[in-house]
């Protein structure tokens, strides 16, 4: 489906959500004071404008969401909006001009009414998308895994009328496997007849980059065929990182490797805001725990309370990561991961490591801006030097800020990585996180993290 209908769906649902929350605010204000003061009118305008980037970042209106996921995203966006408005009121010293009763009723009621309206709107949006997506009949030129994967996505994810595959004239017999889902319609030399017979409106070219001559020939041949032509390059052998396609002065630019922090500065700003806000809140709420851990470490064995270690941070920069010291002071010339029954670990340190309380000082790293709450775990510099030439795209995990927790940690890859395969899997999960990074993913990882604290792999 083209971008225009997608924008139409977003703006339509945003308009309904804005009408609901603004109307509720006006009704509550009139009921309370019999008038709508200018401060409430400013609040209505500000909340409407802030909702645009927040609903977009959280993808609250995406038709790929189920009802529950969509309402959860809507709740996260609305809660973030409320938090920002409270913060603005605090720093501008205008919060006292608003009725707490009105504001609380507006925040709670605004979400409930939007959630109720979301369900029928979501159903209508899906129907519109399905209708627009299936309006054009399409075929895929190519064979093999890329062509079948593309055909599956077109039919089952985009709801396009994908009628079959067209293969190259020199395709091998083992590439012409018939399936009940995607029949082979014929060869490229028969493409004109296939287009006419099936009333094809769009042709997808799923050929590897080495077939440049074929791709150029197909493009030229189809210029006067009254069909849309879309080339889907085969990058299966490349480790793509947050890849995207942009228009660069009229020239198509394929971004194979791009940092999410530079690709989506608005989302990165929201991530940083969430990180520092939650880190500050965590330090305040957990201050008794921090103090108790510090006292316990101080009396466990001679040495400093905090363990400081240089690790690679964002873009490979060296940062100093803080932890409560869990080991006896020893010669750390050769960095070695903690192992089961490690004699270096103190009794208090063993408890801190098992409960992950030793990681709490990293909240100060987050507050400083060196780390994030969620991201790839930072490894010691010596470990990075060892693995960087043994695992493909290992250092690509540093294209985003390291985190206290991450997708690899909640997926069972915590603690010691004694084999290369385990580190390989951890890196794959880190790259998967970077490729699918969103604030909603961060929230899900934070929620799941406490459930992983009982892992048997933490020494």
N, C-alpha and C positions, 0 to 999 in steps of 0.2 A: 504494500500500500504506500502511496506517496506521502511526502511530509505534510502536504496541505490538509488532508483529512485528519491526520494525527494531531496537527495543531488545532483543527476545528474541534475535535473531541476534547482536548485539554482546555481550550478557552471556554467551551460550552459548559463543562463541569465546574471550572473555576468561577464562571459567572453565576451559576446556581449557588455554589458554596458561599460566594461573596454576598449575594443577595440575602441568603439565610442569616449569616452572621451579622451583617450590617442591620438588617431589619430587626433582629432580636435585640441588638444593642440599643436601637432607637426606641423600641417598645419598652424595654426595661427602664431606660432613662426617663421617658415620658411618664411611666407609671410611678417612678420614684419622686420626680421633681416637677412634673407637669411641663417641662421644657427640655430642649436639647442644647446644653451649653456648648460653646466652641471647643472646649477640651474634648468632649465626646465625639464631635464631628471630626476633629483631628485624629482621634483614636480609630474611627471608622475608616478614614482614608488610609492611614498608616497600616492598619491590619490588612486591608485589601491589597495594598501594594506589596507588603512583605510576603503575603501568601503566594504570590506568583513564583519567586525563586524557590521557596520552601517546598511547595507542592511539586515543583519540577524536580528538585533534587531528590526528594523522597519517592518520586514516581507514584504519587498517591492515586493518580487516575489511569495508570497503565492498564490496558485491557488484558495483559498477561497475568495480572494478579487474580487470585481467587477472591471471593467475598471477604473472607476472614483476613487474608493477607492485605487486601486493599484497605480495609477498615483499620488494621494495625498501622499501616503506613500513614493513613490519614491522621490517626491519633498521634503518631510521632511528629508529623509536620505541624499539627495544631498545638501540641505541647511545646515544641520548639518556638513557635510563633508567640505563644503566651509568655515563655521565658524571656524572649528578646524584648517584648513590650514591657515586662516587669523591670528588666535591666535598664531599659531606656528611661522609664519613669523614675528609677532610683538615681541614676547619674544626673538627670535633669531636675531632680527634686520636685517633680510634678505629681508624684504618686498620691500625695495627700489630697489633691483636687478631685480624685475619683472616689466614688462610693465603693467600698469593699464588697458590699452586698451585691451591687450591680455587676461589678467585675467578675466576682466568683460565679454568679448565675449565668453570666454571658459566656465564660470559659467552659463551664460544664454543659450548659444548654446548647451552646454553639456547636460543640462536638457531637452531642447526641442527635441534634437535628440534621447535621451534615451526614452523620453515619446512616440515619434513616433514609435520607435522600440519595445516598450513595448507591444503594442496592438497585433501585429501578434505573438510575442513570447508567450504572455499570452494565446492566443487561442491555440497555439501548445502545450503548457505545460498542459493545461486542457485536451486536447485530449489524450496526453500521459498518464496522470494520470488516466483518465477514462478507457483507454485500459488496463493499468496494474492492476487497481483496480478490473476490471470485469473479469480478466483472471481466477480467482478461484471461484468455486461454494462453498457456505458455508451454514451451518445450525446452528441454535441456540438451545442448550439444556436448557430448562427451560420454565417457564410460569409466568404469572403475569406481572406487570408493568416493571420490570427490563428487562425481555426478549423482550418485545415489544419495549421498548426504544432502546435497543441495536440493534434489527433488523432494526428499522427505521434509525438509524445512519449508519449502514452498507450499506443499500440500497440507501439512499438519500444523505448522506454526503460523503461516501467513494466509492459509485458507485459499490459496490460488488454485485455479483449475489446471493442474499439471497433467497433461495428457500422455507424456512419454518422453523417451530419450531418442536422440539422433546421434549416430556414431560416425566417426571418420571413415572414409572409404577404405583405408588400409588397416582398420581395426582388426585385431586378432580374434580368433574364434572364442577364446576364453574370456574375452571382454564383452561378448554379446549374450551374456546370461539373461534369459527371459525371467521376469518376475510378474506375478499377478498384479503387483502394485504399479510398476513402472515398465510398461512394455517398450521394446525397441521398435520405433516407427519406421526406421530405415536409415539410409546413409546420407551424408552431407550432400552428395551429388543429387539427391532426391529432395532436398530441403524445400525448394519452391513448391513442389507438389504437396509436400507435407503441410506447409503453411496454408496453402489454399484449401486442401481437403479438410483440415481440422479448424480452419478459421482462427489461426494462431495470431495473437496480438503482441506477444512478447517472446523473445528468444534469449535464453541464458546460455552463455558460452562458459563451460566448465572444463577448460583445457589447461595443462601446465604451461608455465612461462616459456618453456623451450619450444613450444609450438607457435612462436610469434608470427611466422609467415602465414600459417593457417588462420590465426586469429585476425590478422590484417586483411587477408583475402575474404574471410567471412563478413567482416565489417563492410568492406567495399561492396561486396555482392548484395548485401541486404539494405543498402542505402535507399534503394527505390522500391523496397518490398512493403512499405507501410507497416512496419513492425518495430517495436522497441527492442533495442539490443543491449544486453547487460553482460559484461564480462566479470566473472568471479575467479580471480587468480588462485592458483593452487600453491598455497604456502605451507603445505602439510609438513615439510621438512624443516621449517624455520620455527624457532622459539619466539613467537610474537608476544609483545608486551604492550597491552593497552592500545592495540592497533586501531586506526581509524583512517578515513579518507576525507580530504578537504580540497576545496578549490583554492588554488594558489595563483592568483592573477589570471584566471581562465585555464590554468593547467591543473590536471588532476594530480594530487599529491597523496601517496599512500604512506601513512605513518606506520612503520613496522615496529618501532620501539619508541615509546613516549612515556614520560613520567606523568602519572595521573595528577600530580600536584601542579604541573605546568599546563596540562590539557584542560583541567577543570578548576580554575582558580577560585570560582565561587564555592564549589563543593569543598575544596581544600580549606577555605576560610571557615566554613561551617564545621568541618572536622576539627580544626584547631580550636575553635570556640568551644565545642563540646568537650574536647580533651582537657583544656585548661580549667573549664568550669567544674567538670567532674573530679579532676585531680585536686583542685582546691577544696571542694566539698569533702572528698575522701580524706584529705590531710586533717581537716577540722574534725570530722566525725571519728576518725580512727586515731586521733592524737593520744588517747589513753593506751591504745594497743601499741602504738609506736614507742611510747615512753617505756612501757613494760618490756618490750622486746629489747630496747636499748640497754636497760638495766640488766636483763638476763644475759645478754651478750657480754657486757662489761665484766660480769662476775663468772662467766663460763671459763675463760682462759685469758692470759695476758695478751694484750694487743688492742688495736683500735676497734671501735664499735662498728664502723662502716668499712666495708670492703669496696675499694675503688679499682675498676679495671677498664683499660682502654679497649673500646670496641668500635667497629665501623658503624656509622650512622647514615643519615640521608646523603645520597650521592657519594658514599664512600668516605665522608669526612670522619675524622677520629673524634669520638665523644668519650666522656668518662662516666660509666654506668655505676650507680650506687646500689649496694645491697647490704643487708645486715651480715656481718662477718659470721660465717657458719663453720669455719675451719680454724684449726690452730695455725698460728703464724708459722710459715715454712718458706723454703726457697721456691719461688715460683718462676724460675728461669725457664722451665719447660712446662707450658700450659697443658694441664691434663684434666679432662672432664671427670666429675665426681662419679664414683662407681659404687655398687652395692657393697656395704660393710667397709666403706673407705675409712681407713684409720685417721685420716686428716680431719674428719668431721667430728665436732664436739657433740656431746649429748643434746645440748640446747640447740646447736646448729642442725642436728638431725631432725628435731621437731620443727624448727623454722623452715627447713627445706621441704619436709613432707607436707606442711600446711601452706607452703608458698608465702609465709609471712616475711621471709627474707627478701622478697621482691618489693615490699611496700615502699622503701626509700626511693624507688624509681618514680613514684608520684612526683617527687621533686624534679626529676629529669623531665617529666612531662610538663610540669609547670614552667620549667626553664625553656622548653621548646626543643630539647634534644631528642625527645622520644614522643611517641603517641601511646594512647591507651591500647590501641589495637594495631598490629602490624607484624611484619616478620621479626622474630626474636633476634636481637643482636648477638653475634658470636664474637668470641675473642679474636683479636687481630691474627694471632698465630693460627687459629683454626681456619680463618678465611684464606690465609696464605696457602694452607695445605690443600683445601678443597677447591680453590678457584680454578686450578688447571686439571681437576679430576671430574668435575660435574659441569655439564653444559649449562651456560647462563646462570652460574652460581651467583656472581656478583650483581646480576640484574635485580636481585631481591633488595638491593640497597637504593632502588629508584624511588622508594617511599620511606617515610620515617619508620624506624624500628619501633616495636610495641612491647608493652608488658605482657600481653597475651596475643594470640593470633589464631588463624585458621588451623595451622599445623598442630598447635597445642590442644585445641578442643577436638582434634581428629585422632588423638592418641599418640602423637609424635612429640612427647615431652621427655625431658631428662636426657640421659646419655644416648648418643647416636654412635654405637660402637661399630657399626658396619657402614660401608659406603652406600648400600641400598637404602638404609634408614635415612641417611642424610639426603640422598637423592629424592626420596619421597617427601621429606620436609621441604626441600627447595621447590618441588612441584606444587605443593600446597601453598607455599608463599607466593609463587607466581600466579597461581589460580586466584588467590586473594587480590593481588594487584590488578589482574585483568577484570575482576568482577567487583571491584571496590565500590562501596556505597555506604552512606551513613547507616542505612538499614542493616547492612551486613555487619557493620561495627557493633550495632546494638545487639544483634543476635549473638555475636561472639561473646560480648560482655555478659549476656544473660547465661550463656552456656558454660562460661569459664568456671564458676564455682562448682559445677558438677564434675569437673575434671580434677579437682584437688585431691581426690582419693586414688589417683593413678598410682599403680605399683612401680612405675618407671621413674619416679622421682627419688633421687638419692641425696 
